[in-house]
């Protein structure tokens, strides 16, 4: 996805905001990070069914996982363990489809279910992380002001997830991407966003690096290496970027979108 957005009275602002949010959630959001955080004592839905759902998602069988989760939700509508998984699954299906209208509908479904999850249990770190991802996906087809608000929500919910559970690699990953992309829009554009829309929270490219490194310490995943490599590219650190991108190519495929991430890493390496 590379859609850029415009605002009639601020020609440069719309593309900047669009770039921020498309980069943050368009192709490599934190949806699959739930696979590393699938089970636990707090999950109150039948564990054997949830384990089966997680296996389906790990295999990329998102539609089958969706059906099982929807059936569980009918019998247990207030189970947060079901709701955050369903939010991720909707986002996964959206990421998998080429049809823009279908993708948008799945992202809207993800947001609605994430909201239901937080309404059920606002102390669930995984529910906050699901909301961070869903907010970013919902922003893709929103107006500029809404995109800014949803970008703030991405940061807020990622921070809240980590405050509750500091072991969630996906939350570090999501926050790292937020820091990197806000840094990428530049001083002038950020000042314009602040003047027109009240600005965004403070960002730091060094914090982005720390977040991705911490995510990798918790779970050595292709996606974390890729985004850390892209962060080093943004910092003009080609040797460090090359190391991370090569790690993407060297690691075996473990998750449904890993082949896409490998293709991106290969293209980036060729351009170095």
Rosetta blueprint (number, residue, H / E / L):
1 X L
2 X L
3 X L
4 X L
5 X L
6 X L
7 X E
8 X L
9 X L
10 X E
11 X H
12 X H
13 X H
14 X H
15 X H
16 X H
17 X H
18 X H
19 X H
20 X H
21 X H
22 X H
23 X H
24 X H
25 X H
26 X L
27 X L
28 X L
29 X L
30 X H
31 X H
32 X H
33 X H
34 X H
35 X H
36 X H
37 X H
38 X L
39 X L
40 X L
41 X L
42 X L
43 X L
44 X L
45 X L
46 X L
47 X H
48 X H
49 X H
50 X H
51 X H
52 X H
53 X H
54 X H
55 X H
56 X H
57 X H
58 X H
59 X L
60 X L
61 X L
62 X H
63 X H
64 X H
65 X H
66 X H
67 X H
68 X H
69 X H
70 X H
71 X H
72 X H
73 X H
74 X H
75 X H
76 X L
77 X L
78 X L
79 X L
80 X H
81 X H
82 X H
83 X H
84 X H
85 X H
86 X H
87 X H
88 X H
89 X H
90 X H
91 X H
92 X H
93 X H
94 X H
95 X H
96 X H
97 X L
98 X L
99 X L
100 X H
101 X H
102 X H
103 X H
104 X H
105 X H
106 X H
107 X H
108 X H
109 X H
110 X H
111 X H
112 X H
113 X H
114 X H
115 X H
116 X H
117 X H
118 X H
119 X H
120 X H
121 X L
122 X L
123 X L
124 X L
125 X H
126 X H
127 X H
128 X H
129 X H
130 X H
131 X H
132 X H
133 X H
134 X H
135 X H
136 X H
137 X H
138 X H
139 X H
140 X L
141 X L
142 X L
143 X L
144 X H
145 X H
146 X H
147 X H
148 X H
149 X H
150 X H
151 X H
152 X H
153 X H
154 X H
155 X H
156 X H
157 X H
158 X H
159 X H
160 X H
161 X H
162 X H
163 X H
164 X H
165 X L
166 X L
167 X L
168 X L
169 X H
170 X H
171 X H
172 X H
173 X H
174 X H
175 X H
176 X H
177 X H
178 X H
179 X H
180 X H
181 X H
182 X H
183 X H
184 X H
185 X L
186 X L
187 X H
188 X H
189 X H
190 X H
191 X H
192 X H
193 X H
194 X H
195 X H
196 X H
197 X H
198 X L
199 X L
200 X L
201 X L
202 X L
203 X L
204 X L
205 X H
206 X H
207 X H
208 X H
209 X H
210 X H
211 X H
212 X H
213 X H
214 X H
215 X H
216 X H
217 X H
218 X H
219 X L
220 X L
221 X L
222 X H
223 X H
224 X H
225 X H
226 X H
227 X H
228 X H
229 X H
230 X H
231 X H
232 X H
233 X H
234 X H
235 X L
236 X L
237 X L
238 X H
239 X H
240 X H
241 X H
242 X H
243 X H
244 X H
245 X H
246 X H
247 X H
248 X H
249 X H
250 X H
251 X L
252 X L
253 X L
254 X L
255 X L
256 X L
257 X L
258 X H
259 X H
260 X H
261 X H
262 X H
263 X H
264 X H
265 X H
266 X H
267 X H
268 X H
269 X H
270 X H
271 X H
272 X L
